[in-house]
Amino acid sequence: MILVDSALAKLKESGKGPIRVGMIGAGFMASGVLLQINTVHQGAMRVVAVANRTPAKAVRAYAEAGQDDAVLCDSAAALARAIEAGHAAVTEDPMLIATSPHVDVLLEVTGAVEEAVGPVLAAIEHGKHVALMNPELDGTLGPLLKAKADKAGVIFTDVDGDQPGVEGNLWRFVKGLGVRPVLCGNIKGLQDPYRTPTTQKAFAERWGQKPAMVTSFADGTKVSFEQAVVANMTGMTVAKRGCHGYTVEAGTPLMEAAKLWDPAELLQGPGIVDYVVGAAPGPGVFVLGTIEHPRQQHYLNLYKLGEGPIYCFYTPYHLCHFEVPTTIARAALFHDATIAPAGGPCVEVVAIAKRDLKAGEVVDELGGYLVYGECEDAGETAKSGHLPIGVAVGATLLRDVKKDAVLTYADVKLPEGRLVDKLRAEQAAMFGLAAAAE
């Protein structure tokens, strides 16, 4: 982003020290972020510590980014010594990073919910900015965490590069033109709710990713979380559970695909989040907007956006880890969030059965074999007792559930003592929604 690059250059030249980043996760995307910071932003930004359940992966991520001096740390004192000495600090315990005074920004890159929320909450409580490459957590507890970050005077944000952040940037750009956004959209190449880690195994191996993670891309869970994050920032909702999710012939120009949405539907209400499968250019994002002034309509027609009343703006790519440092800099230097909830939840992601489920089965990981996620209006989710998929993992089925049915709290027994359930109840109370488990 223009302005951020100048600010980072001035920071590097000033010698005042880099922005100190602590990262949780050392997988495919996290290692890319580390590589990007080490090769592009040296002197202005530094990943001082990485936490991962398998420390060897964090050591390898540092080595692949040109840093082979990793030190394993099992205490706060050891972490502090390693960071102060300029070494790459590696730990199994994310709380050491979340509470360290040597960290300015916590970057969470695991895609987990229950395991991630404790360190994120601790980082906020210890006065750190928090950047998520984790729409699963943001879509489950983002409104509450944003409220807590506001109270602590720190930034809570999802990242540039991931689709929600790119959509958030585009939404702000369109609003800045004086055009009213009426739809925020995501461009997908595949959508099949019945995909599993078995069907996605070969693709995952080809790209060095986890089968469950790429399954969540294919089965709609990931895009649902991404669009829920966008809805919670913009105040938008969904046209229906699961969105319209139009599918077009591969390569159909986005400007043509955008005509599938009914202008009459878009022009009323707060706007909607949605996605399209097969449009080009992909995998980008788009915003549909409207403007009433006839002279401005004339100008937009001149600039090849058509006669209206709906105009299509798009970003033809999202570059994931390449853009994450921009979010870190925006938070640390400008106190600006790329994308964050504006208030209470507008859209939730509910769990839906991938097949006929039997009593006694335990819901597996996101992108697993039992459930997929779809967007639903937050008020309807609360009213109907629907089970958010971010809460569903680890739950035991109390009764049979038919394929494609939405799971409810009454269908399952939740694991005891989880922080996510406590915080969901707190979020519901804060924003006047029905208590999560009632």
C-alpha positions in Angstrom: 0.0 0.0 0.0 1.3 3.4 -0.9 2.2 5.5 2.2 3.1 2.3 4.2 6.1 1.7 2.0 7.4 5.2 2.7 6.7 4.8 6.4 8.7 1.6 6.6 11.6 3.1 4.7 11.7 6.0 7.1 11.6 3.6 10.0 14.5 1.6 8.6 16.5 4.8 8.0 15.8 6.2 11.5 17.5 3.3 13.3 14.8 3.4 15.9 14.4 -0.4 15.7 12.1 -2.6 13.7 8.5 -3.5 14.4 8.8 -6.7 16.4 6.5 -9.4 15.3 5.6 -12.6 17.2 4.0 -15.3 15.1 1.9 -18.3 16.1 2.1 -21.0 13.4 4.8 -22.2 11.1 2.8 -23.8 8.3 2.6 -23.0 4.6 1.3 -19.4 4.9 3.2 -18.6 8.1 6.6 -19.6 6.6 5.7 -17.5 3.6 5.2 -14.5 5.8 8.5 -15.1 7.6 10.2 -15.3 4.2 8.6 -12.1 3.0 9.6 -10.1 6.1 13.2 -11.4 6.1 13.8 -10.8 2.4 11.9 -7.5 1.9 11.5 -5.7 5.2 14.8 -6.2 7.0 15.5 -3.2 9.3 11.9 -2.1 9.4 10.2 -5.3 10.6 11.4 -8.5 12.3 9.8 -11.8 13.3 11.4 -12.1 16.7 9.7 -15.3 17.7 7.6 -18.2 16.3 5.5 -20.6 18.3 4.5 -23.9 16.9 3.4 -27.3 18.3 6.3 -28.8 16.4 9.3 -26.5 17.0 11.2 -28.2 14.2 8.8 -26.6 11.7 9.5 -23.2 13.1 13.2 -23.8 13.0 12.9 -24.9 9.3 10.8 -21.8 8.5 13.5 -19.5 9.8 16.2 -21.4 7.9 14.2 -21.2 4.7 14.0 -17.4 5.3 17.8 -17.3 5.6 18.1 -17.3 9.4 19.8 -20.4 10.9 20.4 -19.2 14.4 17.1 -20.5 16.0 17.1 -21.0 19.8 14.5 -23.2 21.5 12.9 -21.4 24.4 10.9 -23.0 27.2 10.5 -19.9 29.5 9.8 -16.2 29.3 13.4 -15.5 30.4 14.8 -17.8 27.7 12.6 -16.1 25.1 13.7 -12.6 26.2 17.4 -13.6 26.1 17.1 -15.0 22.6 15.3 -12.0 21.2 17.6 -9.5 22.9 20.6 -11.3 21.4 19.0 -11.1 17.9 18.4 -14.8 17.6 15.4 -16.4 16.1 13.3 -17.5 19.2 11.3 -20.7 18.8 8.9 -22.1 21.4 6.1 -24.6 21.7 4.2 -22.2 24.0 2.3 -19.5 22.2 1.6 -17.7 25.5 5.3 -16.9 25.9 5.0 -14.8 22.7 1.6 -13.4 23.5 2.8 -12.0 26.8 6.3 -11.0 25.9 7.3 -7.3 26.3 9.6 -7.9 23.3 6.7 -8.3 20.9 4.8 -5.4 19.4 2.4 -7.3 17.0 1.1 -10.8 17.4 0.4 -12.5 14.0 -1.9 -15.6 14.4 -1.7 -17.9 11.4 -3.0 -21.3 12.5 -6.7 -21.4 11.3 -7.6 -22.8 14.7 -10.3 -21.4 17.0 -10.1 -22.9 20.5 -6.3 -23.2 20.4 -5.8 -19.7 19.0 -8.2 -17.6 21.1 -6.3 -17.9 24.4 -3.0 -16.4 23.0 -4.9 -13.7 21.0 -6.8 -12.7 24.1 -3.6 -12.6 26.2 -1.9 -10.5 23.6 -4.7 -7.9 23.7 -4.6 -7.9 27.5 -0.8 -7.3 27.3 -1.2 -4.3 25.0 -0.2 -5.8 21.6 -1.8 -5.3 18.3 -3.2 -8.5 16.8 -3.3 -9.4 13.2 -5.1 -12.6 12.1 -4.5 -14.7 9.1 -7.3 -16.8 10.6 -10.8 -15.9 9.4 -12.0 -18.9 11.3 -11.3 -17.2 14.6 -12.4 -13.8 13.4 -15.7 -15.2 12.1 -16.4 -17.0 15.4 -15.3 -14.5 18.0 -14.1 -11.4 16.1 -16.7 -8.9 17.4 -15.9 -9.7 21.0 -12.1 -9.6 20.4 -12.4 -6.3 18.6 -14.4 -4.8 21.5 -11.7 -6.0 23.9 -8.9 -4.6 21.7 -10.7 -1.2 21.5 -10.8 -1.2 25.3 -7.1 -2.0 25.5 -6.3 0.7 22.9 -4.8 -1.8 20.4 -5.6 -2.9 16.8 -7.4 -6.1 16.0 -7.5 -6.9 12.3 -7.5 -9.5 9.6 -4.8 -9.2 7.0 -4.1 -7.7 3.7 -3.6 -10.4 1.1 -6.2 -12.7 2.4 -9.6 -12.2 0.6 -11.4 -10.5 3.5 -8.6 -7.9 3.8 -8.5 -7.3 0.0 -12.3 -7.0 0.0 -12.1 -4.6 3.0 -9.6 -2.4 1.1 -11.7 -2.4 -2.0 -14.9 -1.6 0.0 -13.1 1.4 1.5 -11.8 2.5 -1.9 -15.3 2.3 -3.4 -16.9 4.2 -0.5 -14.1 6.9 -0.9 -15.3 7.4 -4.5 -18.8 8.3 -3.2 -20.2 5.0 -4.5 -22.4 3.1 -2.1 -21.3 -0.6 -1.9 -24.2 -3.0 -2.1 -22.3 -6.3 -2.5 -18.9 -7.5 -1.5 -17.9 -10.6 -3.4 -15.3 -13.4 -3.6 -14.3 -15.2 -6.8 -13.8 -18.9 -6.4 -12.7 -21.6 -8.8 -14.3 -24.6 -7.1 -17.3 -25.1 -4.8 -18.3 -28.6 -3.7 -19.6 -29.0 -0.1 -18.9 -32.8 -0.1 -15.2 -32.6 -0.7 -13.1 -34.4 2.0 -9.4 -34.7 2.9 -9.3 -37.8 0.9 -10.5 -36.1 -2.3 -8.1 -33.2 -1.8 -5.1 -35.2 -0.7 -3.3 -35.1 -4.1 -3.8 -31.3 -4.5 -2.6 -30.7 -0.9 0.6 -32.7 -1.5 1.3 -30.9 -4.7 1.3 -27.5 -3.0 2.7 -28.5 0.4 -0.5 -27.9 2.3 -2.7 -29.9 4.8 -5.5 -31.9 3.2 -8.1 -30.5 5.7 -7.0 -26.9 5.0 -7.5 -27.2 1.2 -10.7 -29.1 1.8 -12.1 -26.1 3.7 -11.3 -24.1 0.6 -13.2 -26.5 -1.6 -16.2 -27.3 0.5 -17.2 -23.7 1.1 -16.2 -23.4 4.8 -13.3 -21.0 4.1 -15.2 -18.7 1.8 -18.1 -18.6 4.3 -15.7 -17.5 7.1 -14.2 -14.9 4.8 -17.5 -13.4 3.8 -18.7 -13.4 7.4 -15.6 -11.4 8.3 -16.5 -8.9 5.5 -20.1 -8.7 6.6 -19.1 -8.0 10.2 -16.9 -5.1 9.0 -19.4 -3.6 6.5 -22.7 -4.3 8.3 -23.9 -6.3 5.4 -25.9 -9.5 5.6 -26.6 -12.5 3.3 -29.4 -12.8 0.8 -30.0 -16.4 2.0 -28.2 -19.1 4.0 -25.2 -20.1 2.0 -25.4 -17.0 -0.3 -26.5 -17.1 -3.9 -23.1 -18.4 -4.8 -23.7 -18.3 -8.6 -21.7 -20.6 -10.8 -20.8 -19.5 -14.3 -18.9 -21.1 -17.2 -15.1 -21.0 -16.4 -13.6 -17.8 -17.7 -16.8 -15.8 -17.8 -15.8 -12.1 -17.4 -16.7 -10.8 -14.0 -18.5 -7.8 -15.5 -20.9 -10.3 -17.2 -21.2 -12.5 -14.1 -22.1 -9.4 -12.0 -25.4 -9.1 -14.0 -26.7 -12.3 -12.3 -27.5 -10.3 -9.1 -30.9 -8.6 -9.2 -30.4 -4.8 -8.8 -33.7 -4.5 -7.0 -32.4 -6.9 -4.3 -29.1 -5.1 -4.0 -30.4 -1.6 -3.8 -32.5 -2.2 -0.7 -31.2 -3.0 2.8 -27.6 -2.9 4.0 -26.1 -4.8 1.1 -25.0 -8.5 1.0 -21.9 -10.6 0.9 -21.7 -13.3 -1.7 -19.4 -15.2 -4.1 -19.3 -16.4 -7.7 -17.7 -19.6 -9.0 -15.8 -19.6 -12.3 -15.6 -15.9 -13.2 -12.5 -14.3 -14.4 -10.2 -12.8 -13.2 -9.8 -15.2 -10.3 -9.1 -15.7 -7.6 -9.8 -12.0 -7.0 -12.5 -10.1 -5.2 -15.1 -7.5 -6.2 -17.5 -4.9 -4.9 -20.7 -3.9 -6.6 -21.9 -0.4 -5.9 -24.3 2.3 -6.9 -24.4 6.1 -7.2 -27.5 8.2 -7.7 -26.1 11.5 -9.1 -26.7 11.5 -12.9 -23.6 13.4 -13.7 -21.5 10.9 -11.8 -23.3 8.1 -13.6 -22.3 9.7 -16.9 -18.6 9.8 -15.8 -18.6 6.1 -14.8 -20.1 5.2 -18.1 -17.4 7.2 -19.8 -14.8 5.3 -17.7 -16.2 2.0 -19.1 -18.1 0.8 -16.0 -21.4 0.8 -17.8 -24.7 2.6 -17.5 -25.6 1.4 -14.0 -27.4 1.4 -11.7 -24.9 -1.3 -10.5 -21.1 -0.8 -11.1 -18.5 -3.5 -10.7 -15.1 -2.8 -9.1 -12.6 -5.6 -8.6 -9.1 -6.6 -7.6 -7.9 -9.4 -9.8 -5.8 -11.2 -7.3 -5.0 -11.7 -3.6 -1.4 -12.3 -2.8 -1.7 -13.8 0.7 1.6 -13.7 2.5 3.2 -11.1 0.2 0.8 -8.4 1.6 0.7 -9.4 5.3 3.5 -7.0 6.3 1.4 -4.1 5.1 -1.2 -5.0 7.7 1.4 -5.2 10.4 2.8 -1.8 9.5 -0.7 -0.3 9.3 -1.5 -1.5 12.8 1.9 -0.6 14.4 2.6 2.7 12.6 -0.9 4.1 11.7 -3.2 2.4 14.3 -5.3 1.3 11.3 -7.0 -2.0 10.8 -7.2 -3.6 7.4 -10.5 -5.2 8.3 -12.2 -5.6 11.6 -15.8 -6.0 13.0 -17.7 -2.7 13.2 -20.0 -4.0 16.0 -21.9 -7.1 16.8 -22.0 -10.2 14.5 -23.9 -9.7 11.2 -23.2 -13.1 9.7 -22.2 -16.4 11.3 -20.9 -19.6 9.8 -23.1 -22.6 10.7 -22.2 -26.2 10.6 -24.0 -28.4 8.0 -23.8 -32.2 7.7 -21.8 -33.5 4.8 -23.5 -36.8 5.0 -26.0 -38.6 7.2 -24.5 -38.3 10.7 -25.0 -40.8 13.5 -25.4 -40.2 17.2 -22.1 -40.7 19.0 -19.9 -39.4 16.1 -17.5 -36.6 17.0 -17.2 -33.6 14.7 -13.7 -33.6 13.2 -11.6 -30.6 12.1 -12.7 -27.8 9.8 -12.4 -29.1 6.3 -13.0 -32.6 7.6 -15.3 -35.5 6.8 -18.5 -34.6 8.8 -19.5 -31.0 8.3 -19.1 -28.0 6.1 -19.8 -24.3 6.8 -22.3 -21.8 5.3 -23.0 -18.2 6.0 -26.2 -17.4 7.9 -27.7 -14.2 9.2 -26.5 -13.8 12.8 -29.9 -13.1 14.2 -31.3 -16.2 12.5 -28.4 -18.2 13.8 -29.1 -17.1 17.4 -32.9 -17.5 17.1 -32.8 -21.0 15.7 -30.0 -22.3 17.9 -27.8 -23.1 15.0 -24.3 -24.4 15.8 -21.5 -22.2 14.5 -18.9 -24.4 12.8 -16.1 -22.7 14.8 -17.7 -24.2 17.9 -18.7 -27.5 16.4 -15.2 -29.1 16.3 -15.0 -31.7 19.0 -18.7 -31.8 19.6 -20.4 -35.2 20.1 -23.6 -35.9 18.2 -26.5 -36.7 20.6 -28.8 -37.8 17.7 -28.8 -38.6 14.0 -28.6 -35.6 11.6 -29.5 -35.9 8.0 -27.2 -34.8 5.2 -27.3 -31.1 4.4 -29.2 -30.3 7.7 -28.0 -27.5 9.8 -26.7 -28.7 13.2 -28.1 -27.1 16.3 -26.8 -26.8 19.9 -29.5 -29.3 20.8 -28.0 -31.9 18.4 -24.6 -32.1 20.2 -22.8 -32.2 23.5 -19.9 -29.7 23.6 -16.6 -30.6 25.2 -16.4 -29.2 28.7 -14.3 -26.3 29.9 -13.6 -24.7 26.5 -12.7 -21.0 26.3 -14.5 -20.6 23.0 -17.8 -21.5 24.6 -17.3 -19.1 27.4 -16.4 -16.3 25.0 -19.3 -17.0 22.7 -21.7 -16.6 25.6 -19.9 -13.3 26.5 -20.2 -12.1 22.9 -23.9 -13.0 22.8 -24.6 -11.1 25.9 -22.5 -8.1 24.8 -24.4 -7.7 21.5 -27.9 -8.7 22.7 -28.0 -12.1 20.9 -29.6 -15.2 22.4 -27.2 -17.0 24.8 -25.0 -19.3 22.7 -25.9 -22.7 24.2 -29.4 -22.1 25.4 
